[in-house]
């Protein structure tokens, strides 16, 4: 290689390094909002930088799926209190947590756990751009997340609801986070979209903690795994859909934790599924 070519190559490398986006995983402040399109995820420099940061700074991934809808006030409070376990886990090991990123249900509870921990872990939400500000949607993002990925899907017809269109991007990202480290999903409540997220976890082979007593999709799947029938109405419809999707084909992936086990029960299940911290080789 000539001296000029070597100099040019070195200069190019320096310029690329200077242009590479910086993604901080910890610290207070509003969420960093990144935009993504399913068709160009591999070429998205900000997502690549986020994945690299997660790989460098974490040893385990926790994925949250579902919600806290159509529950009694008492049961909802009981469910949301369980997610304080995430903040406790973050004191023991370097985790990253992924969810839907909006200010609702278990996602808001995870945000509060991050706030109480002093922003000790990255909390990364993925939501459809058209459903959250500033893309025109009215669903607020949770202010205590570290990052929110706003997913554009140009193929969606105008006026069509965007919820669910982000699932493929969400699990592409969460699966990339989980490369070379253990991961676990926590499933509570939820509807049809939650079943699609469970399917993505089954396909990846990710263990799941199902919160019994949280209702809807979680309880429908628990009944399916146990071979029992849920009550009539939405749970029965969700169980029929879960059966058609063959979500029970890997019963070894499911750990059931009753809602009244509280934060301690969830923390014990998280520890058991993630296993001990494995020291990194320099």
N, C-alpha and C positions, 0 to 999 in steps of 0.2 A: 504494500500500500504506500502511495506517495505521501510526502509530508503534508501537502495541501489537502489530500483526501482525508488523512488522519485528523488534521485540524478541523476540517468541515464536519466529519463524523462526530468528533468530540463536542464541537459547538452545538450541533443538532441535539445531542444528548442533554447538554446543559439547558438548552431552551425548552425541551420537552419536560425536564424536571421542574423548571420554573413555572411552566404552564399547568402542570398537574394540579388538580383541585385538592385542597386540604380538607379533610373530614375529621373533626374532633368528636370523640365518642362520649366524653364526659364533661361535666360542667353545667352551671345554671344557664338560664336564658330560654327564649322561645325556641320551638322546634326549627331545625333547618329543613326547609321544604325543597325536595329534589323532584324533578319531573322525569318521567320515563315513558317510553312506548314499548309495548311487547315486541314489536318487530325489530327493535334495535337495542336490546338490552346489553348484548355483548360489546357494543360500541359506545356505551354510555360511560364516559370517563368518571363522572361523579359516582355512579354505582360501583365501578371497579375500585375506586379509592375507598368507598365505604366497606366493601367486601374485604379489601386488604387490611383496613384498620381493624375490623372485627377479627380476622384471622390472627393479627398480630397481638391483640390485647385481650382476647377471651379464651376460655377453655371449655365452655359449654353454652348451648343455645336452648332457650325456652320459648316455645311458640304458644300463643293464646288463641283460642278459637271459640266462638259462640257469643253469648251476651247474657242479659239478665231480664229479658222481656216476659211479660205475662206471668209474673211471680207475685205472690203476696208481698207486702212491704217487709214483713218479718223475715221471710225466706230470702228476699233480695238483700237485706242487710247482712244476713248470715253468710250468703254467698260472697258478697263483695269484701267482707272482712277477711275471708280466706286468703285473699291475694296480698295481704301483708307479708305472707311467707316469702314472696319474691324479694322483698327488701332484706329479709333475714338471710336468704340464700346468697345475696350479693355481698354480704359481709364475710362469707366463707370461701367464695371462689369468684373468678372473673366471668360473669355471665353477660350475654346479650339477650334481650327479649324482643320478640316480634309479635305484632298484632295488627288490628285494623286502623289504629291511630285516631279514632274519633273520641269525642268527649261523651262517652256513654258506657254504662255497664262495666264489664270487667276491664275494658280498655282504660276507662277513667280511673278505676281502682288501681290498675298497674301504674298509671301516672302518679297517683297519690303515693304509692309505695316508693317510686323513684324519688319524688320530692322529699319524702321523709328520710330517705337514705342519704340525702345530700348529693343527689345526682350520681350515685355510685356506679350505675350501670347504664349502658345505652338501651333505650327503648324506642324501637323503630316500627312505625306504623306504615301500612300500605293501604291506600284508599283510591277510589276512582276520582279523577280530577274534576269531572263534571258535577260531582256531588258535594264537593268541599270548596270553601273560599280559597283563592280568589277566582276559581274556575266557573263560578256561577251558582254552585250549590249552596245550600243553607245549613248543611250539617257541619257544626264546628269541629275543628281538630282539637285534640287534647293539648293543653298548653304545657304539660309536664313531660311530653315525649321529647327525646333528643332529636329525632328525625321523623319526617313524614314523607313518604314517596307518593306523589300524585301521578296516577297512571292515566295516560291519554289512550283512548281507543277510538281512532277515527272511523272504524267500521261500524260503530254503534249508530243506529238511525237517530235522527234528531228527535228529541223528546222522550226517547226510551230511557228508563231508569238504568243507571250505571252500576248499581250494586251487583257484584258477582263478576263484572268484567275485569276486575283487578286480580282475581284469584290466581290465574296462571303466572302473572308477574310476581305476586306475593310469594308463591311457593318456589319459583325459580330463585328468588332472592334468599329466602330462608334456607333452602337446600344448599345454596352456595355458602351461606354463613356456616352451615353445619359440616362442611368438608373437613375431615381430620379431627373432629371433636364430637362428643356425644350430644344428643339433642332429645328433647321430650316436648310433647304438646299437652296442654291442659284444655279440656273441652267441657264447657258448661253451657247448659241451655241451648239456644240457637235454633235456627230453622233450616230451610233447604240449602242455603249457601253454606252453612256449617257442615252439612253432609258432604258437599263438594270439597271442602277443606279437609274433612276426615279422609276422604278418598285420596287426596294428595298425600296425606301422611301415611296411609296404608301403602301407597305405591312406593314411597321413599323407604318404608320400613321403620318409620319413627314410632317409638312407644308413645302411648297416649294415656293420660290420667283422665278418667271420666268422672265428673262430679255427680254422684247419685243424689237425687232429690232436687236438682236444679231445673228439671222439667224439659219438655220439648225434645230437641234432637238428642241431647245427652242421655236422657232417660229412655228414649225410644231405642237407641243403640244398645244400652245396657240390657233392656228387655230382650232384644234380638240375640245378643251374645249369650244370655242365660236361657233362651228358648221359651220365654214367657211372653204374654201379650200385655201391652200397655192399655191404659184406659182408652175409651173411644175418643174420637175427635182428632185434633192435630197430631198428638203423639202416635196414634195408630197409623195415620197417613204417612208420617215421617218414618215409622218403622217399615211400612210396606216399601217406601222408596229406598231405605237403607238395605233392605233385603234384595231388592232388584239390582242395586249397585254392588251387591256382594261385599258389603263393608265388614261383615263378620268372618271373612275368609282367613283372617290372621288373628284369631282370638288371643294369641300369645302377646300381641301388641298392647292389650288393654289392661289397665289397672284401675279398679273401681274404688273411689274414696267417697264415703258418705258426706253430705254437706255439713252434718253436725260434728264431723271430725275437726272442723275449724282450721285455723292457720297451721297448727301443729301437725294435723293429719296431712295437709297438703305439703308442708315442708318435708315431712318424713318420706312421702311418696316421691317428691322431686329428688331428694338425696338418693333414694334407692334406685331410681331409673337412671340418674346421671352417673352414679358410681363415684369412686374416689377421684380426687384430683391427680392427674398423671403429670409429673414434672416434664417440662419441655426440654428437648435436647438442643443446646445452643447451636 
